[in-house]
Amino acid sequence: DKSGLDPIIDISADDARGKIRSELLSAGADRIFYLADAFRMGMTKKEVFDLSKIDPWFLAQVEDLILSEENIIGVSLKEVDSELMLQLKQKGFSDKRLSQLLNCSEKALKNKRELLKVKPVFKRVDSCAAEFDTQTAYLYSTYQLECEANPTNNKKIMILGGGPNRIGQGIEFDYCCVHASLALRKDGYETIMVNCNPETVSTDYDISDRLYFEPLTLEDVLAVIEVEKPEGIIVHYG
């Protein structure tokens, strides 16, 4: 499984440059990883743009991530302070990817991050563009200061959705998540949905009491659990 912009090719191989140039010419599921490897190889934004025609703004973001990776290669976990950890997490680096770059276990990285008090908070989607007060029930994580989750003390169950649709897995699993939420609500439970597919019914605002629009990774799900503290979690419908 990918943990971030993982290398997809050995850039020291003789045919690496040719392979990368070929992959950048046409769109594909793995092209973003070849973009990252192009910058690891030392290609300029102009070279990458001439091949991919991707807007330079996006290329600059990928290049910045690769430079951030290169800056911490050789750094030990012990040397990472709260400022650096926060900076890396705000850029979107997962604990798993950082543990690979810092040559430590994911558990050790998580423990160090929590020791440094670098944790995500949850913000509510503002459906009124700040014109009016809103208490929308869907949230996303970010590394800022104020948490807007406001969890209750009610008995609650968390449901993990199916994430992006894949070949052989689609709307039928989302249908199960929706009916699980409706049945739990009928039984008096508060329902917490965790999913990251905006096209599914389970991410509609009125299906669950609160929707966390998060990747279905261990790190992200554990962060929601820490805030909500549900009595149980349903995982087999997603």
C-alpha positions as CSV (number, residue, x, y, z in Angstrom):
1,D,0.0,0.0,0.0
2,K,1.1,3.5,-0.8
3,S,1.9,5.7,2.3
4,G,2.5,8.9,0.3
5,L,4.5,9.8,-2.7
6,D,6.5,6.5,-2.5
7,P,9.1,5.9,-5.2
8,I,7.7,3.8,-8.1
9,I,10.9,3.3,-10.0
10,D,14.6,2.9,-9.3
11,I,15.9,6.2,-10.5
12,S,19.4,4.9,-10.6
13,A,18.5,2.4,-13.4
14,D,19.9,3.1,-16.9
15,D,16.4,3.3,-18.4
16,A,14.8,5.3,-15.6
17,R,14.8,8.7,-17.3
18,G,13.3,7.3,-20.4
19,K,10.6,5.4,-18.5
20,I,9.7,8.5,-16.5
21,R,9.5,10.7,-19.6
22,S,7.2,8.1,-21.2
23,E,4.9,7.9,-18.2
24,L,4.6,11.7,-17.9
25,L,3.4,12.1,-21.5
26,S,0.0,10.5,-20.8
27,A,-2.5,10.4,-17.9
28,G,-2.6,7.3,-15.8
29,A,-3.3,6.2,-12.2
30,D,0.4,6.1,-11.3
31,R,1.5,9.3,-13.1
32,I,1.7,11.3,-9.8
33,F,4.3,8.8,-8.5
34,Y,6.3,9.3,-11.7
35,L,6.0,13.0,-11.2
36,A,7.6,12.6,-7.7
37,D,10.4,10.4,-9.1
38,A,11.0,13.0,-11.9
39,F,11.8,15.5,-9.2
40,R,13.9,13.0,-7.2
41,M,15.9,12.5,-10.4
42,G,16.5,16.2,-10.6
43,M,14.2,17.2,-13.5
44,T,13.1,20.8,-13.4
45,K,9.5,22.0,-13.3
46,K,9.7,23.2,-16.8
47,E,10.9,19.8,-18.0
48,V,8.1,18.1,-16.2
49,F,5.5,20.6,-17.5
50,D,6.7,20.2,-21.1
51,L,6.0,16.5,-20.8
52,S,2.9,16.4,-18.7
53,K,1.2,19.7,-19.3
54,I,0.1,19.7,-15.7
55,D,-0.4,23.2,-14.3
56,P,2.9,24.5,-12.8
57,W,1.2,25.3,-9.5
58,F,0.5,21.6,-8.9
59,L,4.0,20.7,-10.0
60,A,5.4,23.1,-7.4
61,Q,3.4,21.4,-4.6
62,V,4.8,18.0,-5.6
63,E,8.3,19.3,-5.9
64,D,8.0,20.9,-2.4
65,L,7.0,17.6,-0.9
66,I,10.0,15.8,-2.4
67,L,12.3,18.6,-1.2
68,S,10.8,18.1,2.3
69,E,11.5,14.4,2.1
70,E,15.1,15.0,1.1
71,N,15.6,17.4,3.9
72,I,14.8,14.8,6.6
73,I,16.6,11.8,5.0
74,G,19.4,10.9,7.5
75,V,17.7,12.7,10.3
76,S,16.9,10.6,13.4
77,L,13.5,10.6,15.1
78,K,15.3,11.9,18.2
79,E,16.3,15.0,16.3
80,V,12.7,15.9,15.2
81,D,11.2,18.7,17.3
82,S,7.6,19.9,17.5
83,E,8.1,22.7,14.9
84,L,9.5,20.2,12.3
85,M,6.9,17.6,13.1
86,L,4.0,20.1,12.8
87,Q,5.4,21.4,9.5
88,L,5.6,17.9,8.0
89,K,2.1,17.0,9.2
90,Q,0.6,20.2,7.9
91,K,2.1,19.3,4.5
92,G,0.1,16.0,4.6
93,F,2.8,13.5,5.4
94,S,1.4,10.3,7.0
95,D,2.9,8.7,10.1
96,K,3.7,5.7,7.9
97,R,5.6,7.7,5.3
98,L,7.5,9.7,7.9
99,S,8.5,6.5,9.7
100,Q,10.0,5.2,6.4
101,L,11.9,8.4,5.8
102,L,13.2,8.6,9.4
103,N,14.0,4.9,9.5
104,C,11.8,4.0,12.5
105,S,8.6,2.1,13.3
106,E,5.2,3.7,12.6
107,K,4.4,3.2,16.3
108,A,7.5,5.0,17.4
109,L,6.7,7.9,15.1
110,K,3.2,8.1,16.5
111,N,4.4,8.1,20.1
112,K,6.9,10.8,19.4
113,R,4.3,12.9,17.6
114,E,1.9,12.7,20.5
115,L,4.7,13.4,22.9
116,L,5.4,16.6,21.0
117,K,1.6,17.3,21.2
118,V,1.2,17.4,17.5
119,K,-2.3,16.1,16.9
120,P,-5.0,16.7,14.3
121,V,-8.1,18.7,15.1
122,F,-11.4,18.5,13.3
123,K,-13.1,21.4,11.5
124,R,-16.7,21.5,10.3
125,V,-17.5,22.2,6.7
126,D,-18.8,25.7,6.4
127,S,-21.7,25.4,4.0
128,C,-22.5,29.1,4.4
129,A,-19.2,30.6,3.4
130,A,-18.9,32.3,6.8
131,E,-21.9,34.4,6.1
132,F,-24.0,32.7,8.9
133,D,-23.4,30.5,11.9
134,T,-23.6,26.9,10.8
135,Q,-23.4,23.6,12.7
136,T,-22.9,21.2,9.8
137,A,-22.5,17.6,10.9
138,Y,-19.6,16.8,8.5
139,L,-16.0,17.3,9.5
140,Y,-12.4,17.0,8.2
141,S,-9.1,16.9,10.0
142,T,-6.4,19.5,9.9
143,Y,-3.3,20.4,11.9
144,Q,-4.5,23.7,13.4
145,L,-5.4,24.8,16.9
146,E,-9.2,24.8,17.6
147,C,-11.2,21.6,17.3
148,E,-14.8,22.0,16.3
149,A,-15.9,18.3,16.7
150,N,-17.8,18.9,19.9
151,P,-18.5,15.2,20.6
152,T,-21.4,14.2,22.8
153,N,-21.5,11.7,25.7
154,N,-24.3,9.8,24.1
155,K,-23.9,6.1,23.3
156,K,-22.6,5.9,19.8
157,I,-21.4,3.5,17.1
158,M,-18.8,4.3,14.4
159,I,-19.3,2.9,10.8
160,L,-16.4,2.7,8.4
161,G,-17.5,3.3,4.8
162,G,-16.1,1.7,1.7
163,G,-14.0,4.7,0.5
164,P,-13.5,5.2,-3.3
165,N,-15.4,2.8,-5.5
166,R,-13.3,0.0,-7.0
167,I,-13.8,-2.7,-9.6
168,G,-15.9,-5.4,-8.0
169,Q,-16.9,-3.2,-5.1
170,G,-19.3,-0.3,-5.3
171,I,-22.7,1.0,-4.3
172,E,-24.0,-2.2,-2.7
173,F,-21.5,-1.9,0.2
174,D,-22.5,1.8,0.7
175,Y,-26.1,0.6,0.8
176,C,-25.2,-1.6,3.7
177,C,-23.5,1.3,5.6
178,V,-26.5,3.5,5.1
179,H,-29.0,1.0,6.4
180,A,-26.6,0.2,9.3
181,S,-26.7,3.8,10.3
182,L,-30.5,4.1,10.0
183,A,-31.0,0.9,12.0
184,L,-28.6,2.1,14.8
185,R,-30.3,5.4,15.0
186,K,-33.6,3.6,15.3
187,D,-32.2,1.7,18.2
188,G,-31.1,4.9,20.0
189,Y,-27.5,5.1,19.0
190,E,-25.7,8.2,17.7
191,T,-24.0,7.2,14.4
192,I,-20.6,8.3,13.3
193,M,-19.7,7.7,9.7
194,V,-16.2,7.7,8.4
195,N,-15.8,7.7,4.7
196,C,-14.1,9.6,1.9
197,N,-16.2,9.2,-1.2
198,P,-18.4,12.3,-1.9
199,E,-20.4,10.4,-4.5
200,T,-22.0,7.9,-2.1
201,V,-25.2,8.1,-0.2
202,S,-23.4,7.4,3.1
203,T,-21.7,10.8,2.9
204,D,-25.1,12.6,2.6
205,Y,-25.5,15.0,5.5
206,D,-28.7,13.4,6.9
207,I,-27.6,9.8,6.9
208,S,-25.5,9.9,10.1
209,D,-25.3,12.2,13.2
210,R,-21.8,13.1,12.2
211,L,-19.7,12.4,9.1
212,Y,-15.9,12.4,9.2
213,F,-14.7,12.9,5.7
214,E,-11.4,11.1,6.2
215,P,-9.1,8.5,4.5
216,L,-9.8,5.0,5.7
217,T,-6.3,4.5,7.1
218,L,-5.3,3.3,10.6
219,E,-3.9,6.7,11.5
220,D,-6.9,8.7,10.4
221,V,-9.5,6.3,11.9
222,L,-7.7,6.2,15.2
223,A,-7.7,10.0,15.3
224,V,-11.5,10.0,15.0
225,I,-11.8,7.3,17.6
226,E,-9.8,9.3,20.1
227,V,-12.1,12.2,19.7
228,E,-15.5,10.4,19.6
229,K,-14.8,7.4,21.8
230,P,-17.5,5.2,20.3
231,E,-18.9,2.1,22.1
232,G,-18.2,0.0,19.0
233,I,-17.1,0.1,15.4
234,I,-18.7,-1.6,12.4
235,V,-16.0,-2.4,9.8
236,H,-17.3,-5.2,7.6
237,Y,-19.8,-3.1,5.5
238,G,-17.0,-0.9,4.0
